[in-house]
Amino acid sequence: MANNKLRIPLQTPTTGSSNFLKSCFNGTNAFLGIGLLTVPYALSSGGWLSLILFFLIAIMTFHTGILLKRCIKADSSIRSYLDIAERAFGKKGRIIVMIITNFELYLVAIGLLILEGDNLHKLFPKFMIKLGELTIDGRQSFLLITALIIFPSMLLTDLSLLSYVSAIGVFSCLIILVSIFCIGLFNGVGFHERGTLLNVKSLPTAVSLYIVCFAGHPVIPSIYTSMRNPYQFRKVLLFSFILIAFTYLIMAMVGYLMYGANVKSQITLSLPTNKVLSVVAIYTTLLIPITRYALMVSPIATVIEGGLSENYKNQRSVRLMIRVGLLISTVIVAYVFPYYESLMAIVGSTFVVSASFLLPCLCYLKISSDLRCTWNYEQMGIVGIFVFGILAGVLGTYSSVSNLVS
């Protein structure tokens, strides 16, 4: 087909060693994360009809994932998202994408700290730290404790070791989902809330939080290039998206039917603390920041190390100082800005929109030789995805900032 004609590869493609199942796991691990805790709040913000936009976002982000694969096939030297941006727009494109993706990772790392502090405060609401005349209240004190717990994982500079730690996060998400469903089924909470059909005023916030659920596109090139059989990539991506969309959908519906408009920004904050299953869900939630924080900040640290002179970049002490510095800075921001739902909405409407909607479309249209040909339906669809991303980004950012100010 004409729309699949891309420039001739510069060299013979190389394949990785991951089989189909491992690739599916990597894909699921890339997308299934902290969005699971906020998706009931997103549904509460937008109403039942907002699920139409949830499925639309899932379909569009699946297609932009396929667009990234086509960009990689255009040049077998491409190994990462940054390579795609450089192939399309040169060094400036690479720098812009590097800034966007690293800012996203930095804000998500801050969100992980806030998540940990909020849930620990839920379990121990009366806890505080007193140092002489200085008193640090519950949430802020738990941020400091969380930083101390996370600190050992910051000493791991080997990403292969961190990936095993991160894998725990996927199973944690599944445990949380099952626990919350059982709480509604067996612990007297029930599924009796009817909710609202549509809440137009809060719809941009709902869309932004839905978009966060599909924030994994910077990892897609790595998954594709690591596959033993890259021709199976479409099936891998389809399997991963169906699984994560189904998981997010179940969590959204269960949480909304349990608590309705009263559901908190994190579903675990709505759970009763005197039930065993609630404690299981909350304690399991506490594993997510601990297992994922280091993996979030490692790419940022790598970029900073790349800007150092040869005398410093390979010194272990310098690398550790950079990671500790990132940990301290994120703790400070989380201490000053403890608004989890607003932070996640801003991440979704600004950075995830850029990485998952706008950039894949722009890069594909730039790399594709069809840019000089007659427009067809698929290209019009790509432009439609781009326009949707622009609208979702502008309206979502405005709504998030407005809610934060008010």
N, C-alpha and C positions, 0 to 999 in steps of 0.2 A: 504494500500500500504506500501511497505517496507520503503520508504523514509519518512514516517510519524511516524515511530516508534521511540519514544523518551523514555527517562527514566521515570519510574513510579513516579507520583507526590508524594511529601512528606506529603501532607495533603489535606483535602477537599477544593476544590476551593471556593472562595467567590466571590459574584457578587456585582456590584455597583447599582446605581439608574438611570443612564442616559439612556434615550430611544434612538430609532434609529435616530430621527431628531437632538436631542441635540448632539449625538455622531458625526453625520455628520458635524454639525456646529463646534464642537471642532476640528475635523480633518482638516476641511478647514481653520480654524483660525490658526492652527499650521503651515500650509505650505504657505498660501497666505500672502505675506508680501512685503518687500522692493525689492524683486526680480522683482516685477511688473514694477518698474521704470527703471531697467537696461536691461530688456529683449529685447527692441528694439535695444539698443546698442550692445547686444550680437549677434543678428541677423545681424546687420550691420558689425560686426567683422568677422563673419563666412560665410556670404552669404546664399542664399536661401537653398542650399543643406544641410547646417548645421542643418536645422530643422529635418532631419533624425536622427541626434544624439540627438536632443531634445526629440523626441518620444522614442528613445532607452533608454535614461536616465530615462524618466518617467516610462517605463516598468520595468527597472531594480530596481529602487527605490521602486516601488510598490511591487515587489517580495521580496526585502529585508525587507520591512515592514511585509510581511507575515511570513518571517523567524523569525522575532522577536516575533510574536504571537506564533509560534510553540515552541520557547524557553520558553515562559511564561507557556504554557501548560505542559511543562516538569516538572515544580515545582510550585505548587500553592502558595508558599511563596514569589515568585517573584512579586514585585510591581513596579519596576522601571528599567530603562536602566542599572543603576549601579548594581542592583541585578543580571541581566542577565550576566554582565561581571564577577561578583564575582562567580556565579554558574559555569561559563565556565573556568575561569582562576584564581580563588581565590582572595585574598586581593589585590595582585599586579595588577590584571586585573581591579579591581574596581578603584584603584587609578589612573591608566593610563587613563581609560575612563573618570573619574572625571576631570582630567587635560584637556583632549581634549575638552570635552563639555563646560567646563567653560571658556577656552580660546576662543572658538567659540563665546559664549555669550558676552564675553568682547569685542571682535573685532566688533561684530554686534552692540553693544551699541555705540562704537566709530563711526561706520558708520552712525548710526542714528543722531548723533550730526553733522557730516559733511553734511548729507542730509539736515538737518534743516538750517544750516548756508548757504549752497549753494542756497537754494530756497528763503530764506529771502534776500540774496544779489541780487538775480534775480529781486525781487520786488523793492528793495530799493538800487540800485547800488551806490548811492552817500553817503550812510550813513557811518559814522565813529564816533568813540568816542575819545574825546580829554580831557586828564587829565593833565593840565599844559602843559609841553613840550612833554608829552607822547601822541602819536597818535596811535590808534588801528584801522586798516582799516576794511572794511565792513565785510568780511567773519569771521575774528577773533573776531570782536566785537559781531557779531551775535551768535558765539559759547558761549560767556559769557552770553548773554541775554537768550539763550536757556537753559543754565544750571540753571539760576534763575527761568525760567518758569517750568522746570522739578522738581526743588527742592521740592515743596510741595508733589508731588507724591512719593518721596523718604521717606516721613514720614509715608507712608502706609506700614506697615510690614505684613498685612494680605493679603495673596495671593488671597483669595476669592474675596476681594474688587478689587484687581488689575485685576482680570480676566474680571470683568465687564467693566473696563476702556479699557482693551485690545480689547474687542469685537468691540469697535468703529473703530478700525483699519481695520477690514474686510469690513465694509460698506464704509470706506474711500477709499479703493482700488477699489471698484465697482464704486463709484462716479467719481474717477479719470479716469477709463477706459471709462465710458460713456461720460465724458466731453471731453476727447481727441478725441474720435471718432466724436463727434459733431463738434469740431473745424475743423477737416479735411473735414467734410461734408458741413458745413454752413459758415465757416469764411474765405473762399477763399484760404485755404492752399491746399486742394485737396489731392488726392492719386496718384500722377503722377510719382513718382520716381520708376525707374525700378530696381535699385540695381544691385548687382553682383551675379553670380551663386555660386561661391565658392572662398573664400579667405583663402588659406591654411596657410599662414603666421600667421594670427590672429586666426586660428581655436582653438588652445588651450585656448585662452582667452574666446572665445565664449562658449566652453564646460564648463569652470570653472563657468561662469556666469549662464549658464543653470542649472548647478548642485546646485547653490545657491537657485534656485527656488523650489527645493525639499528638503530643509534643515529643516526637522521637526521630524526626527526619534527618537531623545531622548524623545519626548512626546508620542510616540506611545504606550509604555507599560501603561502609565497613562490612555490613552483613552480606551484601552482594559479592564483594571481592573475596570474602572468606569462604564462599560456598564451593564445594567440590563440583556441583553441577549447577552453574549459574542459570541455565535455562529453566530451572525449577523455581526461580525467584518469585515469579508472579503467584504461584501456588503458595509459597511460603508467606508472602505478604498478605495474601487473601486469608489464609488460615489465621495468621496473627491478628488481623483486623477484625475478623468475625469473632474470635475468642475474646478480644479485649472489649469490643463493642457490646457483646452479650454480657460480659462481666460488669461493665459500667452501667448498662441498662438495668440489670437486676438490682444492683446496689442503689441506683437512683430511685427505682420504683419501691423497693422495700423500705428505704429510709423515709421517703415521702409519705407512704401509706402508714408508717408507724407514727410519725411526728408532724406531718403536714407543714403548715406555715411556721411552726415553732422549731423546726429542725435547725441546728446550729451550723455554722460554717464548716465545721468538721463533725461528721456524724457521731464520732466517738464522744464528743462533748455533750451529746444529748442522752447518752446511755446512763441508766441508774448504776451507781457504784456499789450497790449492795447485792448485786447478782454475780454469780461466778462467771457466767458467759461474758458479762460486761467487762469484768476484770481481765478475762482472757483477751478480748478484743482490744482493750486499751493497752495492755502490756505488749501485745503483738504489734500494735501501732508504734510503740516506742522503739521497736527494732528497726523500723524503716529509716529514720534519720541516721541511726548509728551505722547501718549497713550501706547507706548510699551517699553519705556526705562526702567522704574522701574521693569517691568516684566522680562526684560533681565538680570538685575544685581541682582535681588533678590536671585536666586539660588547660585550665587557667594558669596553673603553676608552670606547665610545660611551655606555654606561650611566653610567660615572663622570663623563664630560663633561656628561651631562644634569643631574647634581646640582650643577654649578658655577653661579656667578652669570654673568649675561650678559657681564660684563667679562672673563671668563677663558675661557669655553667655546669661543669662536671663535678664540682665539689659537693659532697653529700651534705656538709654543714650548711652550705648556701641553699641547697634545695630544701632542706628541712626548715630553714629560716623563712623561706618564701611561703611554704605551706602553713607554718605557724602564724605568719603574718596575715594570711588569708583567713584563717580560723578566727583570729582576734578581730579583724575588721568586720566579718559577718556577724559575730556576736554583738559588736557595738551597734550595728545597724538594726539587728533584731531587737536589741534592748530599747532603742529609740523608736522603732517602728514595728510594734507588735500586732499589726493588723493583717492576719493571715489571708482572709478572703479577698481583701483589697489588693494585696501583693500578688496573689495568684491570678486575679482578674487582669491586673496590669501586665503580668508575664504573658498571659494568653492573648490579650488584645494587641500587644506591641511586638514582643519577641517571637512568640510561637507563630503568630500570623505571618511574620516576615519569613521565618525559616520553613514553615510548612505549607504556606499558600503562595506568597509573592515570589520568593526567590526561585523555587522550582519552576514556576511558570516562565519567569523572565529568562532563566538560564536555558531552558529547553528551547524557547522561541529564538534565543540568540544563537545557540549552537546549531539548531536545525537548519538545514539548507532550504526547508519549506518556507522560510521567512520571506524568500523572494518569489514564492509561488502564489497561485490563487488560493484565497482563504477557503477552508473547508469547515465542516461542522465541528470537528474535534478542536481545531484552533479557536473557533468561536467559543467552544466550551471552556478552553483554557483561559481565554480572556474573561469569561464569566466567573471562573474561579478567582481570578485576579481581582475583579471588581468586588466580589463578595468579600475577599480578604481585606480590601481597602475599607469598605463600609464597616465590617466587623471590627477592624482595628480602630478606626476613628470613633465610632459610637461607643465601643467598649472602653477605650481609654478615657473618653469624656465622662462616661457613666461612673467608672471606677474612681476617678479623681474627684468627681462631684460628691459621691458617697463618702469619700475619705474626708473631704473638707467639711461636709455637713455633720 
